[in-house]
């Protein structure tokens, strides 16, 4: 049984309200916690919606914020070359500090929507691609229960903020990612060495290997491996 999507609103003051798309665990599924899932550059499209349903089926109340809402509400592109081009144009309009603030606010709103979870934990945050960078920024500026960052290209340059993060964090990268040189991944590895709660997973894959909607990126073996590690990590920390 799949989960129905609904829309909640995140008050952003004079700027208006951002949509937060929410999936609840299906009836009969034990609720584990809440998870803020931050989109790729493709928007809250087919991949994020399918992935949100999958994590809802695993017991999480999942919320996906509409990151591009300030200039392109409800944007979602196809996962092909034309969609990639359109999505890159969206990213160029994004004001990153505002997007971080919006995602931190969405984390708080998801906590209100989900209510008290086992152990009283705050929602976790997880993101893919652009969302992987934003998830790490939410861990820096917010207070999630834990963070899962998938191939965030901005993460290596932001790893100096490590001391500002108090939640357990799992980083996923591919060793053949043309957008994230291995040198950057090595910087992340060096920074988190001997730090309790910080985990690095490197798959034998390129960029966006989880995205089953994008044939140009998807790597089935890497996706299966990283998803299993994420579910285990969330079970321990979310």
RAKABEL-V50486 format. One record per pair of residues at least 12 apart in sequence whose ideal C-beta (glycine too) atoms are under 10 Angstrom apart, sorted by the first residue. I is the first residue (numbers start at 1). J is the second residue. Records with the same first field share a line. If there is no record, write none. Layout:
I = J + J
This chain:
1 = 25 + 26 + 27 + 28 + 29 + 57
2 = 23 + 26 + 50 + 53 + 54 + 56 + 57
3 = 22 + 23 + 24 + 25 + 26 + 27 + 29 + 52 + 53 + 54 + 55 + 56 + 57 + 60 + 61 + 62
4 = 22 + 23 + 24 + 26 + 53 + 56
5 = 21 + 22 + 23 + 24 + 44 + 49 + 52 + 53 + 56 + 62 + 64
6 = 20 + 21 + 22 + 23 + 24 + 113
7 = 19 + 20 + 21 + 22 + 66 + 74
8 = 20 + 21 + 22 + 63 + 65 + 106 + 109 + 110 + 112 + 113
9 = 109
10 = 63 + 65 + 66 + 69 + 102 + 103 + 105 + 106 + 107 + 108 + 109 + 110 + 112 + 113
11 = 105 + 109
12 = 69 + 70 + 98 + 101 + 102 + 105 + 106
13 = 105
15 = 69 + 70 + 98 + 101 + 102
16 = 69 + 70 + 73
17 = 66 + 69
18 = 65 + 66 + 67 + 68 + 69 + 70 + 73 + 102 + 103 + 105 + 106 + 109
19 = 44 + 64 + 65 + 66 + 69 + 73 + 74 + 106
20 = 36 + 44 + 63 + 64 + 65 + 66 + 69 + 102 + 105 + 106 + 107 + 109 + 110 + 113
21 = 37 + 39 + 44 + 48 + 49 + 52 + 62 + 63 + 64 + 65 + 66 + 74
22 = 34 + 52 + 56 + 61 + 62 + 63 + 64 + 109 + 110 + 113 + 114
23 = 35 + 37 + 49 + 51 + 52 + 53 + 54 + 55 + 56 + 57 + 60 + 61 + 62 + 63 + 64
24 = 56 + 60 + 61 + 62 + 113 + 114
25 = 55 + 56 + 57 + 58 + 59 + 60 + 61 + 62
26 = 53 + 56 + 57 + 59
29 = 56 + 57 + 58 + 59 + 60
30 = 58 + 59 + 118
31 = 56 + 59 + 60 + 61 + 114 + 115 + 117 + 118
32 = 55 + 58 + 59 + 60 + 61 + 117 + 118 + 121 + 124 + 231 + 234 + 235 + 238
33 = 59 + 60 + 61 + 114 + 117 + 118 + 119 + 121 + 122 + 123 + 124 + 145 + 146 + 234 + 235 + 237 + 238
34 = 60 + 61 + 62 + 63 + 107 + 110 + 111 + 112 + 113 + 114 + 115 + 117 + 121 + 122 + 123 + 124 + 125 + 144 + 145 + 238
35 = 52 + 55 + 56 + 58 + 59 + 60 + 61 + 62 + 63 + 64 + 110 + 114 + 123 + 124 + 125 + 126 + 144 + 145 + 146 + 148 + 230 + 234 + 238
36 = 60 + 61 + 62 + 63 + 64 + 65 + 103 + 104 + 106 + 107 + 108 + 109 + 110 + 111 + 114 + 122 + 123 + 124 + 125 + 126 + 127 + 131 + 134 + 135 + 138 + 142 + 144 + 147
37 = 49 + 51 + 52 + 55 + 56 + 60 + 62 + 63 + 64 + 65 + 110 + 123 + 124 + 125 + 126 + 127 + 128 + 131 + 135 + 148
38 = 63 + 64 + 65 + 67 + 99 + 102 + 103 + 106 + 107 + 125 + 126 + 127 + 128 + 129 + 130 + 131 + 132 + 133 + 134 + 135 + 137 + 138 + 149 + 150 + 152
39 = 52 + 64 + 65 + 66 + 67 + 68 + 75 + 76 + 87 + 103 + 127 + 128 + 129 + 130 + 131 + 134
40 = 67 + 77 + 79 + 87 + 91 + 127 + 128 + 129 + 130 + 131 + 132 + 150 + 151 + 208 + 210 + 211 + 213 + 214 + 217
41 = 67 + 68 + 75 + 77 + 83 + 84 + 86 + 87 + 88 + 89 + 90 + 91 + 94 + 128 + 129 + 130 + 131 + 208
42 = 75 + 76 + 77 + 78 + 79 + 80 + 83 + 84 + 86 + 87 + 90 + 128 + 129 + 130 + 208 + 211 + 213 + 214
43 = 64 + 66 + 67 + 68 + 72 + 74 + 75 + 76 + 77 + 83 + 86 + 87 + 90 + 130
44 = 64 + 65 + 66 + 67 + 68 + 69 + 74 + 75 + 76
45 = 75 + 76 + 77 + 78 + 79 + 83 + 87 + 213
46 = 76 + 77 + 78 + 79 + 211 + 212 + 213 + 214
47 = 76 + 79 + 128 + 129 + 208 + 210 + 211 + 212 + 213 + 214 + 217 + 218
48 = 62 + 64 + 76 + 127 + 128 + 131 + 211 + 213
49 = 62 + 64 + 76 + 213
50 = 211 + 212 + 213
51 = 64 + 126 + 128 + 210 + 211 + 212 + 213 + 227
52 = 64
54 = 227 + 231
55 = 124 + 126 + 227 + 230 + 231 + 234 + 238
58 = 227 + 230 + 231 + 234 + 235
59 = 117 + 118 + 231 + 234 + 235 + 238
60 = 114 + 117 + 123 + 124 + 126 + 231 + 234 + 238
61 = 110 + 111 + 113 + 114 + 115 + 117 + 123
62 = 110 + 114 + 123 + 124 + 126
63 = 106 + 107 + 109 + 110 + 111 + 113 + 114 + 123 + 125
64 = 106 + 110 + 127 + 131
65 = 99 + 102 + 103 + 104 + 105 + 106 + 107 + 109 + 110 + 127 + 131 + 134
66 = 102 + 106
67 = 90 + 91 + 94 + 98 + 99 + 102 + 103 + 106 + 127 + 130 + 131 + 134
68 = 87 + 90 + 91 + 93 + 94 + 99 + 130
69 = 99 + 102
70 = 93 + 94 + 95 + 98 + 99 + 102
71 = 90 + 93 + 94 + 95
72 = 86 + 89 + 90 + 93 + 94
75 = 87 + 89 + 90
77 = 89 + 90
78 = 213 + 214
79 = 208 + 211 + 212 + 213 + 214 + 215 + 216 + 217 + 218
80 = 213 + 214 + 215 + 216
81 = 214 + 216
83 = 213 + 214
84 = 208 + 214 + 216 + 217
87 = 129 + 130
90 = 130
91 = 129 + 130
94 = 130 + 134
96 = 130 + 133 + 134 + 137 + 154
97 = 137 + 141
99 = 130 + 131 + 133 + 134 + 137 + 138
100 = 133 + 134 + 136 + 137 + 138 + 140 + 141 + 142
101 = 137 + 138 + 141 + 142
102 = 134 + 138
103 = 125 + 127 + 131 + 134 + 135 + 137 + 138 + 141 + 142 + 144
104 = 125 + 134 + 137 + 138 + 139 + 140 + 141 + 142 + 143 + 144
105 = 142
106 = 123 + 125 + 138 + 142
107 = 122 + 123 + 124 + 125 + 135 + 138 + 139 + 141 + 142 + 143 + 144 + 145
108 = 122 + 123 + 142 + 143
109 = 123
110 = 122 + 123 + 124 + 125 + 144
111 = 123 + 143 + 144 + 145
117 = 145 + 238
118 = 238
119 = 145 + 238
120 = 145
121 = 144 + 145 + 146 + 167 + 237 + 238
122 = 142 + 143 + 144 + 145 + 146 + 167 + 238
123 = 138 + 142 + 143 + 144 + 145 + 146 + 238
124 = 138 + 139 + 144 + 145 + 146 + 147 + 148 + 167 + 168 + 230 + 233 + 234 + 237 + 238
125 = 137 + 138 + 139 + 142 + 143 + 144 + 145 + 146 + 147 + 148 + 149 + 167 + 169 + 238
126 = 138 + 144 + 146 + 147 + 148 + 149 + 150 + 170 + 172 + 230 + 233 + 234 + 238
127 = 147 + 148 + 149 + 150 + 151 + 152
128 = 148 + 149 + 150 + 151 + 152 + 172 + 208 + 210 + 211
129 = 150 + 151 + 152 + 153 + 179 + 207 + 208 + 210 + 211 + 217
130 = 151 + 152 + 153 + 154
131 = 149 + 150 + 151 + 152
132 = 147 + 148 + 149 + 150 + 151 + 152 + 153 + 154 + 155 + 171 + 172 + 173 + 180 + 208
133 = 149 + 150 + 151 + 152 + 153 + 154 + 155 + 156 + 157 + 158
134 = 149 + 152 + 154
135 = 147 + 148 + 149 + 150 + 152 + 155 + 169 + 171
136 = 148 + 149 + 152 + 154 + 155 + 158 + 159 + 161 + 162 + 165 + 169 + 171 + 188
137 = 149 + 152 + 154 + 155 + 158 + 161 + 165
138 = 165 + 167
139 = 158 + 161 + 162 + 164 + 165 + 166 + 167 + 168 + 169
140 = 158 + 161 + 162 + 163 + 164 + 165 + 166 + 167
141 = 161 + 164 + 165
142 = 165 + 167
143 = 166 + 167
144 = 165 + 166 + 167 + 168 + 169 + 237 + 238
145 = 167 + 168 + 234 + 237 + 238
146 = 167 + 168 + 169 + 170 + 197 + 233 + 234 + 236 + 237 + 238
147 = 165 + 167 + 168 + 169 + 170 + 171 + 198 + 233 + 237 + 238
148 = 168 + 169 + 170 + 171 + 172 + 199 + 201 + 226 + 229 + 230 + 231 + 233 + 234 + 237 + 238
149 = 169 + 170 + 171 + 172 + 173 + 188
150 = 170 + 171 + 172 + 173 + 174 + 201 + 207 + 208 + 209 + 210 + 211 + 226 + 230
151 = 171 + 172 + 173 + 174 + 177 + 179 + 180 + 185 + 203 + 205 + 206 + 207 + 208 + 209 + 210 + 211 + 217 + 226
152 = 171 + 172 + 173 + 180 + 188
153 = 173 + 177 + 179 + 180 + 181 + 184 + 207
154 = 180 + 184
155 = 169 + 171 + 173 + 180 + 184 + 185 + 187 + 188
156 = 171 + 173 + 180 + 181 + 183 + 184 + 185 + 186 + 187 + 188 + 191
157 = 184 + 187
158 = 188
159 = 171 + 184 + 187 + 188 + 189 + 190 + 191 + 192
160 = 187 + 191
161 = 191
162 = 188 + 191 + 192 + 195 + 198
163 = 191 + 195
165 = 192 + 195 + 197 + 198
166 = 197
167 = 197 + 198 + 237 + 238
168 = 196 + 197 + 198 + 199 + 233 + 234 + 236 + 237 + 238
169 = 192 + 195 + 197 + 198 + 199 + 200 + 233 + 237
170 = 197 + 198 + 199 + 200 + 201 + 226 + 229 + 230 + 232 + 233 + 234 + 236 + 237
171 = 185 + 188 + 189 + 192 + 198 + 199 + 200 + 201 + 202
172 = 199 + 200 + 201 + 202 + 203 + 205 + 209 + 210 + 222 + 225 + 226 + 227 + 229 + 230
173 = 185 + 188 + 189 + 200 + 201 + 202 + 203 + 205 + 207 + 209 + 226
174 = 202 + 203 + 204 + 205 + 206 + 207 + 208 + 209 + 210 + 217 + 219 + 222 + 226
175 = 202 + 203 + 204 + 205 + 206 + 222
176 = 203 + 204 + 205 + 206 + 207 + 209 + 219 + 222
177 = 202 + 203 + 205 + 206 + 207 + 208 + 209 + 217
178 = 206 + 207
179 = 206 + 207 + 208
180 = 206 + 207
182 = 202
185 = 200 + 202
186 = 200 + 202
188 = 200 + 202
189 = 202
197 = 237
199 = 229 + 233
201 = 222 + 225 + 226 + 229 + 230 + 233
202 = 222 + 226
203 = 219 + 221 + 222 + 223 + 224 + 225 + 226 + 229
204 = 219 + 221 + 222 + 225
205 = 217 + 218 + 219 + 220 + 221 + 222 + 223 + 225 + 226
206 = 218 + 219 + 222
207 = 219
208 = 223
209 = 221 + 222 + 223 + 225 + 226
210 = 222 + 223 + 224 + 226 + 227 + 230
211 = 223
